Amino acid sequence: MNIAAIQQALREFADERDWEQFHSPKNLAIALSVEAAELLERFLWLKDEESRRLSEKQEDYSAVREEIADVLIYLLRLADQLNIDLEAAVDEKMRKNAEKYPVELAKGNAVKYNRRQR
């Protein structure tokens, strides 16, 4: 995935429609949250196993695919507006997560790092 190229395409898409005026970081963060909620709604009341087999129901699968794309689009626009290098941010966060969740304490354990006994 070429993040910079996608962000450029999204920037051009917004510019062509004069939407830049609406794409403040605040509005993009809100839109991201709304789209994430719409994604969650697609899983509402599904059993865990049903959610794992979502690809077997083409209509539901397509809807989830579109919601995921919407979430990513708003995330990319937000990062672009804030000049956040997403690759660097993800690399840094993964390093922090590796420290917070060492394999010997986290493997097979869903207890949050600040709630577990050491």
Buried (B, 14 or more C-beta within 10 A) or exposed (E): EEBEEBBEEBBEEBEEEEEEEEBEEEBBBEBBEEBBEBBEEBBEEEEEEEEEEBEEEEEBBEBBEBBBEBBBBBBBBBBBBEEEEBEEEEEEEEEEEEEEBEEEEBEEEEEEBEEEEE
